[in-house]
């Protein structure tokens, strides 16, 4: 149940019951997800034919193009098509008379441009620039073929409008109803503060923020070893991170690992603070929204909590030292900065999935 799957299920859940919808998922001939009764899953093999054996663009060392253009899709039965993710615009089409709409989420060029500006290592800067050029080509096609583009970032919608003159709409990212079954645990007096770093953190997403934060913790192990513990949810993506976590553990700070949680929401509800030390945002809105919507405390970079309702200065850390200062604030006051019940209601109203009924489904001409 990754973020994109949750999002599409939530969006489909508020579709007009009188609207018949066919759902096709790239390279899938079956799905196990529950769908509303007016939504029919169409096996991929019914409408897609592989017309090319090799895709030269997809043979690039690292490619966003994959093998989308190897397939031809027959659209004879369809008047309106929604692309999600936006890479789907690369498919070849026949018998096409449809109008197209795209859920762009985070604009690819904006994502990699931010990565380029925030990364300090030349290798990572080069990677971001390379991916920026590829995603720029894809986004240009998105803007060209789409009647409207929908994003969950205001800056991303602005990018589509200003660069491609697209009709781009900002729709608030919905908080998933899955959080309704979970409640945060209490931070009891004398109990260690539970810090959770969710998701497989790669160097691309965290740049050096996470490394510097862990290094500072290692320097101050005596101060923190009896006060905090750290949970890692997701695979360790690079050796230096593994080394730093092992170093913390050997110096007395408790580290817990879990590759995968059946219920992300239930797992994080057992933590006190969710840490999002991210230089590039990508899909972290899901993580931030779930945590805030439950009333959990969050410390993240500005980009990690972008467009999230009710964020205050106690939730935002500019750099590694700022993360430590925010943690010290909580330890010294024995206080968490999760939302109150009143604030949670306001938050859920602002990030309601019902927004997609008014600002997405009714916008499909």
Secondary structure, 3 states (H helix, E strand, C coil): CCHHHHHHHHHHHCCCCCCCEEECCCCCCCCCCCCCCCEEECCHHHHEEECCCCCCHHHCCCCCCCCHHHEEEECCCCCEEEECCHHHHHCEEECCCCEEEEECCCCHHHHHHHHHHHCCCHHHHHHHHHHHHHHHHHHHHHHHHEEEEEECCHHHHHHHHHHHCCCEEECCCCCCHHHHHCCCCCCCCCCCEEEEEECCCCHHHHCCHHHHHHHHHHHCHHHHCCCEEEEEECCCCCHHHHHHHHHHHHCCCEEEEECCCCCHHHHHCCCCEEEECCCCCCCHHHHHHHHHHHCCEEEECCHHHCCCCCCCHHHECCCHHHHHHHHHHHHHHCCCCCCCHHHHHHHHHHCCCCHHHHHCHHHCC
